[in-house]
Amino acid sequence: MPAWLTAGAALGALGLHRWAVSEPERIARAVRVLRFAWTVPLVLVPLYPLDPWLFDLLLPLTAIGGLALNAYARTRERRDLRLWGLTLFVCVLSLFWAVSAYAQIAGRGRAELTERTVRSDFPVVAVLSEKDLMIRGGGSCFRRVTEKGSQYAYEYAGLRLFHVSGDRVFLVPRDWTPGHGTLYVLRESEGRRVDLLSGPGHRERECRA
């Protein structure tokens, strides 16, 4: 997303440039103002403590725009490859910063969404095992299987399917949160069974004696 925004801003700037150069006075006024475009990110720095997550994204994006416009204004009449080289170097670094910040914001948002929906929206899971898997707490529960002829000794409920990768199944208890909780990783093997249960009835009945 930051890369798309940067590309869109560059296209917009190109369009404005073509519009402005049609009148010398208009472009002259614009150049005088754009010489100070590098100060825009500096104005945002004192506001950083208000919302660090947001300004971690805004600061590099405004730095890219401000420095590029400043370089354009200062090289309008006299070409300076050194200034453009330094500007492009800082802009690339700023773009990496913006991409990293956006990834953190997106990850944090997904974690918050998971916290709100893990209990109600994630698939309900029941696990049967010959041995005790020590799955405890977080809204999960277990019972000993007493039915005759069953090859399993333990049944675990109150679990949600978090992810599947190869032969590994990632489970979390229904009250799991990003800041507090356990992620259980089970490998497919004999003596163990993972059941995915559909329908709201299983959510209502799970962990009831």
LINRAQUI-V925204 format. One record per residue. N is the residue number from 0. PHI is phi in radians with two decimals (NA if undefined). BURIAL is b if it has 24 or more other C-alpha atoms within 12 Angstrom, else e. Layout:
N:PHI:BURIAL  N:PHI:BURIAL
This chain:
0:NA:e  1:-1.04:b  2:-1.15:e  3:-1.11:e  4:-1.09:e  5:-1.12:b  6:-1.12:e  7:-1.12:e  8:-1.12:e  9:-1.13:e  10:-1.13:e  11:-1.09:e  12:-1.14:e  13:-1.10:e  14:-1.12:e  15:-1.13:e  16:-1.07:e  17:-1.10:e  18:-1.25:e  19:-1.30:e  20:-1.22:e  21:-1.20:e  22:-2.29:e  23:-0.96:e  24:-1.13:e  25:-1.11:e  26:-1.21:e  27:-1.15:e  28:-1.13:e  29:-1.11:b  30:-1.11:b  31:-1.08:e  32:-1.30:e  33:-1.21:b  34:-1.08:e  35:-1.88:b  36:-1.13:b  37:-1.15:b  38:-1.42:e  39:-1.03:b  40:-1.11:b  41:-1.14:e  42:-1.14:e  43:-1.39:b  44:-0.99:e  45:-1.09:e  46:-1.51:e  47:-0.94:e  48:-1.09:e  49:-1.15:e  50:-2.74:e  51:-0.99:e  52:-1.09:e  53:-1.22:b  54:-1.30:b  55:-1.09:b  56:-1.61:b  57:-1.21:b  58:-1.05:b  59:-1.15:b  60:-1.16:b  61:-1.21:b  62:-1.13:b  63:-1.06:b  64:-1.13:b  65:-1.12:b  66:-1.22:b  67:-1.14:b  68:-1.17:b  69:-1.10:b  70:-1.12:b  71:-1.06:b  72:-1.14:b  73:-1.40:b  74:-1.93:e  75:-1.10:e  76:-1.75:e  77:-2.38:e  78:-1.17:e  79:-2.41:e  80:-1.18:e  81:-1.13:e  82:-1.12:e  83:-1.14:e  84:-1.08:e  85:-1.14:e  86:-1.10:b  87:-1.12:b  88:-1.09:e  89:-1.16:b  90:-1.14:b  91:-1.12:b  92:-1.07:e  93:-1.14:b  94:-1.15:b  95:-1.07:e  96:-1.07:b  97:-1.13:b  98:-1.10:b  99:-1.09:e  100:-1.13:b  101:-1.12:b  102:-1.07:e  103:-1.16:e  104:-1.11:b  105:-1.11:e  106:-1.11:e  107:-1.12:e  108:-1.11:e  109:-1.17:e  110:-1.12:e  111:-1.15:e  112:-1.13:e  113:-1.07:b  114:-1.05:b  115:-1.34:e  116:-2.00:e  117:-1.05:b  118:-1.29:b  119:-1.71:b  120:-1.93:e  121:-1.28:b  122:-1.03:b  123:-1.32:b  124:-2.23:b  125:-2.17:b  126:-2.10:b  127:-2.02:b  128:-2.59:b  129:-1.27:e  130:-2.00:e  131:-1.25:e  132:-1.55:b  133:1.00:e  134:-1.54:b  135:-2.46:b  136:1.32:e  137:1.23:b  138:1.67:b  139:-1.45:b  140:-2.64:b  141:-2.55:b  142:-2.55:b  143:-1.45:e  144:-1.42:e  145:-1.92:e  146:-1.11:e  147:-1.18:e  148:1.46:e  149:-1.35:e  150:-1.45:e  151:-1.87:b  152:-1.88:b  153:-2.35:b  154:-2.24:b  155:-2.07:b  156:-2.35:b  157:1.23:b  158:-2.01:b  159:-2.26:b  160:-1.34:b  161:-1.69:b  162:-2.93:e  163:-2.26:e  164:-2.46:e  165:1.09:e  166:-1.66:e  167:-1.89:e  168:-2.03:b  169:-1.78:b  170:-2.17:b  171:-2.30:b  172:-1.19:b  173:-1.15:b  174:-1.75:b  175:-1.14:b  176:-2.34:e  177:-1.04:e  178:-1.57:e  179:-2.66:e  180:2.63:e  181:-2.11:b  182:-1.80:b  183:-1.71:b  184:-2.02:b  185:-1.99:b  186:-1.72:e  187:-1.15:e  188:-2.81:e  189:-1.20:e  190:1.47:e  191:-2.60:b  192:-2.42:b  193:-2.02:b  194:-1.86:e  195:-1.67:e  196:-1.91:e  197:-1.85:e  198:1.65:e  199:-1.20:e  200:-1.06:e  201:-1.19:e  202:-1.17:b  203:-1.31:e  204:-1.68:e  205:-1.12:b  206:1.15:b  207:-1.66:e  208:-1.19:e
